[in-house]
Amino acid sequence: MVRGTQRRGRLSGKRIVITGAAQGIGLAIAKACLDEEASLILLDRDGDLLGREVAALGVEEGQLFHAEADITEQTGIAAAIAKGAEAIGQPNALINNAGVNVFSEPLSISNEEWDRCFDINLKGAWNCCRTVLPLMIEEGGGAILNIASTHAFTIIPSTFPYPLAKHALLGLTKSLAIEYAGRGVRVNALAPGYVETQKVIDYWNSFADPKAAKAETMKLHPQGRIARPEEIALAAVFMISDECRFMNAACLTIDGGLSVIQHQ
C-alpha cells in the first residue's frame, strides 16, 4: 500500500444479494461482506429473525436492505430484489445460500418432501439467478456464487434426495457459467462439509445421545473438528471478489479434508 493512501475493502463496489441470510452460513457471509465494504440485499423467509439480526449489525442506511422473501416464489423474489436495488443500487453479485436438508431412504421419501427439497435447493437458486442475471448483463458483468455441499459429489446412504439436488446445483452452476461467460458473468460454487450451524446441531440432537453423535462427527475429520460458519464466509468473500476474477464454472471444497478421506 502506498503511504498516505487508505485501503479499500475487498468488496468495495459490490452490491450483493444473499439468500438465507438470517442465520448460520448466510448470516456469517453477510457479516464478512460488510467487513469488506460491500452493500447488501439480505433475503430470508424468516423476516422477523432477519430483522433482529440486521438491527444488531448497526449498518448505515444505504448500505443494506433486507426483506422477507421465499425463494421458491419467483414473483416475490423479483419484487424483493427490485426494492433492494432501489435502496442500495442494482446488484452485481448473488450468493445463493438458502437451502434445506431433506434426508431419507429413497423408497421412503414422500412426494411432498421430494418437492420441498428441489423447490428450495434447486428451483430457489434458479429463481434468484434468473432474476439477477439480466441486471448483471445490463451492468456489464457480475458474479454468482452457489453454496452447494460435499453432497454434490459424494453419496451417503439415507440422505436421499439431498445429494441429487446438490449435484443438480453444480450442473446449474457450470451451465450458467459457460452460457454467460462472454457477457462478463462468472458463476461458481462453494461446497462446505460439516459446519457447526443450527441444522447440524439439530441433527446431533436427533440421536439418543447427542454428545456421542457430535463426537463421532468430529472423529471423521483430520483436524478433529468441523468448520465454523465464519470460515465458510471467508471463502465466499474470496470467490465473490475480483481476486479470483478468472475463476469460472468451478467448485471450491471446504471440508477440512473429509471428502478426500471418504474417497480413499
C-alpha positions, 0 to 999 in steps of 0.5 A: 500500500502506498503511504498516505493512501487508505485501503479499500475493502475487498468488496468495495463496489459490490452490491450483493444479494444473499439468500438465507441470510438470517442465520448460520452460513448466510448470516456469517457471509453477510457479516464478512461482506460488510467487513469488506465494504460491500452493500447488501440485499439480505433475503430470508423467509424468516423476516422477523429473525432477519430483522433482529439480526440486521438491527444488531449489525448497526449498518448505515442506511444505504448500505443494506436492505433486507426483506422477507422473501421465499425463494421458491416464489419467483414473483416475490423474489423479483419484487424483493430484489427490485426494492433492494436495488432501489435502496442500495443500487442494482446488484452485481453479485448473488450468493445463493445460500438458502437451502434445506436438508431433506434426508431419507431412504429413497423408497421412503421419501414422500412426494411432498418432501421430494418437492420441498427439497428441489423447490428450495435447493434447486428451483430457489437458486434458479429463481434468484439467478434468473432474476439477477442475471439480466441486471448483471448483463445490463451492468456489464458483468457480475458474479454468482456464487452457489453454496452447494455441499460435499453432497454434490459429489459424494453419496451417503446412504439415507440422505436421499434426495439431498445429494441429487439436488446438490449435484443438480446445483453444480450442473446449474452452476457450470451451465450458467457459467459457460452460457454467460461467460462472454457477457462478463458473468462468472458463476461458481460454487462453494461446497462446505462439509460439516459446519457447526450451524443450527441444522447440524446441531439439530441433527446431533440432537436427533440421536439418543445421545447427542454428545456421542453423535457430535463426537463421532462427527468430529472423529471423521475429520483430520483436524478433529473438528468441523468448520465454523460458519465464519470460515465458510464466509471467508471463502465466499468473500474470496470467490465473490471478489475480483481476486479470483476474477478468472475463476469460472464454472468451478467448485471450491471444497471446504471440508477440512479434508473429509471428502478426500478421506471418504474417497480413499 
